[in-house]
Amino acid sequence: MRTGKERQTGWIRTGLLGVAALCIVIGAVRGEAQEVLVKAVNICLECIGIG
């Protein structure tokens, strides 16, 4: 049986996981994943001297 502190920690973890998942979904819907990919490609190309 879990104590009150362990139960509270479980709710906090679940809440934070839910908020993180919601933020990921909102970012994906807004197209921010594509923007991050474009920036990563540009940085990578600059590092090897092409961009």
N, CA, C and O atoms as a Maestro MAE file, in Angstrom:
{
 s_m_m2io_version
 :::
 2.0.0
}

f_m_ct {
 s_m_title
 :::
 protein
 m_atom[204] {
  # First column is atom index #
  i_m_mmod_type
  r_m_x_coord
  r_m_y_coord
  r_m_z_coord
  i_m_residue_number
  s_m_chain_name
  s_m_pdb_residue_name
  s_m_pdb_atom_name
  i_m_atomic_number
  :::
  1 25 0.838 -1.182 0.000 1 A "MET " " N  " 7
  2 3 0.000 0.000 0.000 1 A "MET " " CA " 6
  3 2 0.885 1.249 0.000 1 A "MET " " C  " 6
  4 15 1.892 1.313 0.704 1 A "MET " " O  " 8
  5 25 0.492 2.227 -0.795 2 A "ARG " " N  " 7
  6 3 1.306 3.431 -0.933 2 A "ARG " " CA " 6
  7 2 0.918 4.455 0.127 2 A "ARG " " C  " 6
  8 15 -0.233 4.544 0.555 2 A "ARG " " O  " 8
  9 25 1.914 5.213 0.527 3 A "THR " " N  " 7
  10 3 1.672 6.269 1.501 3 A "THR " " CA " 6
  11 2 1.132 7.504 0.793 3 A "THR " " C  " 6
  12 15 1.078 7.551 -0.436 3 A "THR " " O  " 8
  13 25 0.736 8.495 1.569 4 A "GLY " " N  " 7
  14 3 0.193 9.728 0.993 4 A "GLY " " CA " 6
  15 2 1.190 10.451 0.123 4 A "GLY " " C  " 6
  16 15 0.826 10.995 -0.919 4 A "GLY " " O  " 8
  17 25 2.450 10.466 0.534 5 A "LYS " " N  " 7
  18 3 3.495 11.149 -0.233 5 A "LYS " " CA " 6
  19 2 3.720 10.459 -1.579 5 A "LYS " " C  " 6
  20 15 3.866 11.123 -2.605 5 A "LYS " " O  " 8
  21 25 3.748 9.122 -1.572 6 A "GLU " " N  " 7
  22 3 3.934 8.377 -2.823 6 A "GLU " " CA " 6
  23 2 2.748 8.593 -3.760 6 A "GLU " " C  " 6
  24 15 2.928 8.703 -4.973 6 A "GLU " " O  " 8
  25 25 1.556 8.654 -3.211 7 A "ARG " " N  " 7
  26 3 0.354 8.870 -4.016 7 A "ARG " " CA " 6
  27 2 0.389 10.270 -4.636 7 A "ARG " " C  " 6
  28 15 0.033 10.444 -5.802 7 A "ARG " " O  " 8
  29 25 0.820 11.268 -3.853 8 A "GLN " " N  " 7
  30 3 0.918 12.634 -4.352 8 A "GLN " " CA " 6
  31 2 1.955 12.723 -5.470 8 A "GLN " " C  " 6
  32 15 1.726 13.383 -6.483 8 A "GLN " " O  " 8
  33 25 3.089 12.060 -5.284 9 A "THR " " N  " 7
  34 3 4.127 12.052 -6.310 9 A "THR " " CA " 6
  35 2 3.604 11.411 -7.594 9 A "THR " " C  " 6
  36 15 3.917 11.876 -8.690 9 A "THR " " O  " 8
  37 25 2.821 10.363 -7.467 10 A "GLY " " N  " 7
  38 3 2.238 9.706 -8.639 10 A "GLY " " CA " 6
  39 2 1.322 10.641 -9.413 10 A "GLY " " C  " 6
  40 15 1.348 10.653 -10.644 10 A "GLY " " O  " 8
  41 25 0.515 11.421 -8.711 11 A "TRP " " N  " 7
  42 3 -0.387 12.362 -9.383 11 A "TRP " " CA " 6
  43 2 0.400 13.473 -10.069 11 A "TRP " " C  " 6
  44 15 0.048 13.916 -11.162 11 A "TRP " " O  " 8
  45 25 1.465 13.916 -9.414 12 A "ILE " " N  " 7
  46 3 2.292 14.969 -10.028 12 A "ILE " " CA " 6
  47 2 2.942 14.446 -11.297 12 A "ILE " " C  " 6
  48 15 2.954 15.135 -12.318 12 A "ILE " " O  " 8
  49 25 3.483 13.237 -11.245 13 A "ARG " " N  " 7
  50 3 4.113 12.654 -12.441 13 A "ARG " " CA " 6
  51 2 3.104 12.490 -13.566 13 A "ARG " " C  " 6
  52 15 3.392 12.806 -14.720 13 A "ARG " " O  " 8
  53 25 1.920 11.995 -13.225 14 A "THR " " N  " 7
  54 3 0.882 11.804 -14.236 14 A "THR " " CA " 6
  55 2 0.462 13.136 -14.838 14 A "THR " " C  " 6
  56 15 0.265 13.239 -16.049 14 A "THR " " O  " 8
  57 25 0.325 14.155 -13.997 15 A "GLY " " N  " 7
  58 3 -0.059 15.480 -14.484 15 A "GLY " " CA " 6
  59 2 0.996 16.073 -15.405 15 A "GLY " " C  " 6
  60 15 0.672 16.626 -16.455 15 A "GLY " " O  " 8
  61 25 2.255 15.956 -15.010 16 A "LEU " " N  " 7
  62 3 3.333 16.480 -15.855 16 A "LEU " " CA " 6
  63 2 3.428 15.722 -17.178 16 A "LEU " " C  " 6
  64 15 3.680 16.327 -18.220 16 A "LEU " " O  " 8
  65 25 3.232 14.425 -17.144 17 A "LEU " " N  " 7
  66 3 3.233 13.637 -18.376 17 A "LEU " " CA " 6
  67 2 2.094 14.077 -19.293 17 A "LEU " " C  " 6
  68 15 2.275 14.188 -20.505 17 A "LEU " " O  " 8
  69 25 0.931 14.324 -18.717 18 A "GLY " " N  " 7
  70 3 -0.212 14.792 -19.503 18 A "GLY " " CA " 6
  71 2 0.048 16.155 -20.129 18 A "GLY " " C  " 6
  72 15 -0.275 16.377 -21.296 18 A "GLY " " O  " 8
  73 25 0.629 17.068 -19.358 19 A "VAL " " N  " 7
  74 3 0.936 18.409 -19.874 19 A "VAL " " CA " 6
  75 2 1.974 18.319 -20.989 19 A "VAL " " C  " 6
  76 15 1.855 19.005 -22.004 19 A "VAL " " O  " 8
  77 25 2.992 17.474 -20.804 20 A "ALA " " N  " 7
  78 3 4.020 17.314 -21.834 20 A "ALA " " CA " 6
  79 2 3.413 16.758 -23.123 20 A "ALA " " C  " 6
  80 15 3.718 17.239 -24.214 20 A "ALA " " O  " 8
  81 25 2.558 15.746 -22.996 21 A "ALA " " N  " 7
  82 3 1.913 15.163 -24.175 21 A "ALA " " CA " 6
  83 2 1.038 16.200 -24.880 21 A "ALA " " C  " 6
  84 15 1.017 16.268 -26.109 21 A "ALA " " O  " 8
  85 25 0.325 16.996 -24.106 22 A "LEU " " N  " 7
  86 3 -0.520 18.035 -24.686 22 A "LEU " " CA " 6
  87 2 0.320 19.067 -25.444 22 A "LEU " " C  " 6
  88 15 -0.056 19.491 -26.537 22 A "LEU " " O  " 8
  89 25 1.452 19.469 -24.869 23 A "CYS " " N  " 7
  90 3 2.333 20.429 -25.539 23 A "CYS " " CA " 6
  91 2 2.899 19.858 -26.834 23 A "CYS " " C  " 6
  92 15 3.031 20.580 -27.822 23 A "CYS " " O  " 8
  93 25 3.232 18.579 -26.839 24 A "ILE " " N  " 7
  94 3 3.742 17.936 -28.056 24 A "ILE " " CA " 6
  95 2 2.674 17.933 -29.135 24 A "ILE " " C  " 6
  96 15 2.959 18.233 -30.294 24 A "ILE " " O  " 8
  97 25 1.451 17.597 -28.762 25 A "VAL " " N  " 7
  98 3 0.354 17.566 -29.736 25 A "VAL " " CA " 6
  99 2 0.087 18.967 -30.283 25 A "VAL " " C  " 6
  100 15 -0.084 19.136 -31.491 25 A "VAL " " O  " 8
  101 25 0.050 19.969 -29.410 26 A "ILE " " N  " 7
  102 3 -0.194 21.341 -29.865 26 A "ILE " " CA " 6
  103 2 0.910 21.786 -30.822 26 A "ILE " " C  " 6
  104 15 0.624 22.399 -31.851 26 A "ILE " " O  " 8
  105 25 2.160 21.487 -30.498 27 A "GLY " " N  " 7
  106 3 3.264 21.849 -31.383 27 A "GLY " " CA " 6
  107 2 3.172 21.157 -32.729 27 A "GLY " " C  " 6
  108 15 3.450 21.767 -33.762 27 A "GLY " " O  " 8
  109 25 2.784 19.884 -32.729 28 A "ALA " " N  " 7
  110 3 2.655 19.144 -33.985 28 A "ALA " " CA " 6
  111 2 1.526 19.708 -34.835 28 A "ALA " " C  " 6
  112 15 1.660 19.809 -36.054 28 A "ALA " " O  " 8
  113 25 0.424 20.073 -34.210 29 A "VAL " " N  " 7
  114 3 -0.710 20.634 -34.945 29 A "VAL " " CA " 6
  115 2 -0.339 21.984 -35.560 29 A "VAL " " C  " 6
  116 15 -0.780 22.311 -36.662 29 A "VAL " " O  " 8
  117 25 0.469 22.759 -34.849 30 A "ARG " " N  " 7
  118 3 0.882 24.075 -35.356 30 A "ARG " " CA " 6
  119 2 1.991 23.980 -36.392 30 A "ARG " " C  " 6
  120 15 2.360 25.000 -36.973 30 A "ARG " " O  " 8
  121 25 2.537 22.798 -36.646 31 A "GLY " " N  " 7
  122 3 3.572 22.632 -37.653 31 A "GLY " " CA " 6
  123 2 4.964 22.977 -37.164 31 A "GLY " " C  " 6
  124 15 5.863 23.206 -37.973 31 A "GLY " " O  " 8
  125 25 5.157 23.017 -35.870 32 A "GLU " " N  " 7
  126 3 6.453 23.396 -35.331 32 A "GLU " " CA " 6
  127 2 7.499 22.303 -35.485 32 A "GLU " " C  " 6
  128 15 8.695 22.594 -35.469 32 A "GLU " " O  " 8
  129 25 7.081 21.066 -35.631 33 A "ALA " " N  " 7
  130 3 8.043 19.983 -35.841 33 A "ALA " " CA " 6
  131 2 8.787 20.197 -37.157 33 A "ALA " " C  " 6
  132 15 9.994 19.971 -37.232 33 A "ALA " " O  " 8
  133 25 8.085 20.623 -38.173 34 A "GLN " " N  " 7
  134 3 8.701 20.902 -39.473 34 A "GLN " " CA " 6
  135 2 9.685 22.057 -39.352 34 A "GLN " " C  " 6
  136 15 10.764 22.016 -39.943 34 A "GLN " " O  " 8
  137 25 9.325 23.082 -38.596 35 A "GLU " " N  " 7
  138 3 10.212 24.243 -38.402 35 A "GLU " " CA " 6
  139 2 11.500 23.835 -37.692 35 A "GLU " " C  " 6
  140 15 12.584 24.289 -38.060 35 A "GLU " " O  " 8
  141 25 11.386 22.995 -36.693 36 A "VAL " " N  " 7
  142 3 12.564 22.520 -35.969 36 A "VAL " " CA " 6
  143 2 13.457 21.700 -36.900 36 A "VAL " " C  " 6
  144 15 14.680 21.832 -36.856 36 A "VAL " " O  " 8
  145 25 12.864 20.861 -37.737 37 A "LEU " " N  " 7
  146 3 13.631 20.053 -38.677 37 A "LEU " " CA " 6
  147 2 14.382 20.942 -39.671 37 A "LEU " " C  " 6
  148 15 15.552 20.693 -39.963 37 A "LEU " " O  " 8
  149 25 13.728 21.959 -40.181 38 A "VAL " " N  " 7
  150 3 14.375 22.875 -41.134 38 A "VAL " " CA " 6
  151 2 15.563 23.574 -40.485 38 A "VAL " " C  " 6
  152 15 16.625 23.695 -41.096 38 A "VAL " " O  " 8
  153 25 15.386 24.032 -39.253 39 A "LYS " " N  " 7
  154 3 16.488 24.705 -38.560 39 A "LYS " " CA " 6
  155 2 17.632 23.745 -38.288 39 A "LYS " " C  " 6
  156 15 18.796 24.127 -38.405 39 A "LYS " " O  " 8
  157 25 17.322 22.509 -37.927 40 A "ALA " " N  " 7
  158 3 18.363 21.518 -37.663 40 A "ALA " " CA " 6
  159 2 19.156 21.211 -38.930 40 A "ALA " " C  " 6
  160 15 20.380 21.088 -38.883 40 A "ALA " " O  " 8
  161 25 18.472 21.088 -40.044 41 A "VAL " " N  " 7
  162 3 19.155 20.827 -41.312 41 A "VAL " " CA " 6
  163 2 20.066 21.994 -41.670 41 A "VAL " " C  " 6
  164 15 21.202 21.787 -42.096 41 A "VAL " " O  " 8
  165 25 19.580 23.211 -41.502 42 A "ASN " " N  " 7
  166 3 20.399 24.387 -41.817 42 A "ASN " " CA " 6
  167 2 21.652 24.447 -40.949 42 A "ASN " " C  " 6
  168 15 22.741 24.728 -41.449 42 A "ASN " " O  " 8
  169 25 21.504 24.184 -39.664 43 A "ILE " " N  " 7
  170 3 22.660 24.191 -38.768 43 A "ILE " " CA " 6
  171 2 23.638 23.095 -39.179 43 A "ILE " " C  " 6
  172 15 24.847 23.327 -39.198 43 A "ILE " " O  " 8
  173 25 23.145 21.926 -39.502 44 A "CYS " " N  " 7
  174 3 24.003 20.816 -39.891 44 A "CYS " " CA " 6
  175 2 24.767 21.137 -41.177 44 A "CYS " " C  " 6
  176 15 25.959 20.848 -41.289 44 A "CYS " " O  " 8
  177 25 24.075 21.730 -42.133 45 A "LEU " " N  " 7
  178 3 24.739 22.083 -43.385 45 A "LEU " " CA " 6
  179 2 25.790 23.166 -43.174 45 A "LEU " " C  " 6
  180 15 26.820 23.162 -43.848 45 A "LEU " " O  " 8
  181 25 25.549 24.092 -42.250 46 A "GLU " " N  " 7
  182 3 26.537 25.123 -41.957 46 A "GLU " " CA " 6
  183 2 27.782 24.488 -41.315 46 A "GLU " " C  " 6
  184 15 28.906 24.912 -41.582 46 A "GLU " " O  " 8
  185 25 27.572 23.482 -40.478 47 A "CYS " " N  " 7
  186 3 28.711 22.850 -39.801 47 A "CYS " " CA " 6
  187 2 29.648 22.154 -40.783 47 A "CYS " " C  " 6
  188 15 30.863 22.150 -40.584 47 A "CYS " " O  " 8
  189 25 29.091 21.562 -41.847 48 A "ILE " " N  " 7
  190 3 29.949 20.867 -42.794 48 A "ILE " " CA " 6
  191 2 30.378 21.769 -43.938 48 A "ILE " " C  " 6
  192 15 31.088 21.335 -44.846 48 A "ILE " " O  " 8
  193 25 29.943 23.037 -43.895 49 A "GLY " " N  " 7
  194 3 30.435 24.023 -44.843 49 A "GLY " " CA " 6
  195 2 29.655 24.136 -46.134 49 A "GLY " " C  " 6
  196 15 30.141 24.761 -47.076 49 A "GLY " " O  " 8
  197 25 28.477 23.564 -46.220 50 A "ILE " " N  " 7
  198 3 27.698 23.650 -47.456 50 A "ILE " " CA " 6
  199 2 26.763 24.855 -47.414 50 A "ILE " " C  " 6
  200 15 26.567 25.526 -48.428 50 A "ILE " " O  " 8
  201 25 26.190 25.129 -46.253 51 A "GLY " " N  " 7
  202 3 25.162 26.157 -46.141 51 A "GLY " " CA " 6
  203 2 25.622 27.474 -45.918 51 A "GLY " " C  " 6
  204 15 24.817 28.400 -45.812 51 A "GLY " " O  " 8
  :::
 }
 m_bond[203] {
  # First column is bond index #
  i_m_from
  i_m_to
  i_m_order
  :::
  1 1 2 1
  2 2 3 1
  3 3 4 2
  4 3 5 1
  5 5 6 1
  6 6 7 1
  7 7 8 2
  8 7 9 1
  9 9 10 1
  10 10 11 1
  11 11 12 2
  12 11 13 1
  13 13 14 1
  14 14 15 1
  15 15 16 2
  16 15 17 1
  17 17 18 1
  18 18 19 1
  19 19 20 2
  20 19 21 1
  21 21 22 1
  22 22 23 1
  23 23 24 2
  24 23 25 1
  25 25 26 1
  26 26 27 1
  27 27 28 2
  28 27 29 1
  29 29 30 1
  30 30 31 1
  31 31 32 2
  32 31 33 1
  33 33 34 1
  34 34 35 1
  35 35 36 2
  36 35 37 1
  37 37 38 1
  38 38 39 1
  39 39 40 2
  40 39 41 1
  41 41 42 1
  42 42 43 1
  43 43 44 2
  44 43 45 1
  45 45 46 1
  46 46 47 1
  47 47 48 2
  48 47 49 1
  49 49 50 1
  50 50 51 1
  51 51 52 2
  52 51 53 1
  53 53 54 1
  54 54 55 1
  55 55 56 2
  56 55 57 1
  57 57 58 1
  58 58 59 1
  59 59 60 2
  60 59 61 1
  61 61 62 1
  62 62 63 1
  63 63 64 2
  64 63 65 1
  65 65 66 1
  66 66 67 1
  67 67 68 2
  68 67 69 1
  69 69 70 1
  70 70 71 1
  71 71 72 2
  72 71 73 1
  73 73 74 1
  74 74 75 1
  75 75 76 2
  76 75 77 1
  77 77 78 1
  78 78 79 1
  79 79 80 2
  80 79 81 1
  81 81 82 1
  82 82 83 1
  83 83 84 2
  84 83 85 1
  85 85 86 1
  86 86 87 1
  87 87 88 2
  88 87 89 1
  89 89 90 1
  90 90 91 1
  91 91 92 2
  92 91 93 1
  93 93 94 1
  94 94 95 1
  95 95 96 2
  96 95 97 1
  97 97 98 1
  98 98 99 1
  99 99 100 2
  100 99 101 1
  101 101 102 1
  102 102 103 1
  103 103 104 2
  104 103 105 1
  105 105 106 1
  106 106 107 1
  107 107 108 2
  108 107 109 1
  109 109 110 1
  110 110 111 1
  111 111 112 2
  112 111 113 1
  113 113 114 1
  114 114 115 1
  115 115 116 2
  116 115 117 1
  117 117 118 1
  118 118 119 1
  119 119 120 2
  120 119 121 1
  121 121 122 1
  122 122 123 1
  123 123 124 2
  124 123 125 1
  125 125 126 1
  126 126 127 1
  127 127 128 2
  128 127 129 1
  129 129 130 1
  130 130 131 1
  131 131 132 2
  132 131 133 1
  133 133 134 1
  134 134 135 1
  135 135 136 2
  136 135 137 1
  137 137 138 1
  138 138 139 1
  139 139 140 2
  140 139 141 1
  141 141 142 1
  142 142 143 1
  143 143 144 2
  144 143 145 1
  145 145 146 1
  146 146 147 1
  147 147 148 2
  148 147 149 1
  149 149 150 1
  150 150 151 1
  151 151 152 2
  152 151 153 1
  153 153 154 1
  154 154 155 1
  155 155 156 2
  156 155 157 1
  157 157 158 1
  158 158 159 1
  159 159 160 2
  160 159 161 1
  161 161 162 1
  162 162 163 1
  163 163 164 2
  164 163 165 1
  165 165 166 1
  166 166 167 1
  167 167 168 2
  168 167 169 1
  169 169 170 1
  170 170 171 1
  171 171 172 2
  172 171 173 1
  173 173 174 1
  174 174 175 1
  175 175 176 2
  176 175 177 1
  177 177 178 1
  178 178 179 1
  179 179 180 2
  180 179 181 1
  181 181 182 1
  182 182 183 1
  183 183 184 2
  184 183 185 1
  185 185 186 1
  186 186 187 1
  187 187 188 2
  188 187 189 1
  189 189 190 1
  190 190 191 1
  191 191 192 2
  192 191 193 1
  193 193 194 1
  194 194 195 1
  195 195 196 2
  196 195 197 1
  197 197 198 1
  198 198 199 1
  199 199 200 2
  200 199 201 1
  201 201 202 1
  202 202 203 1
  203 203 204 2
  :::
 }
}
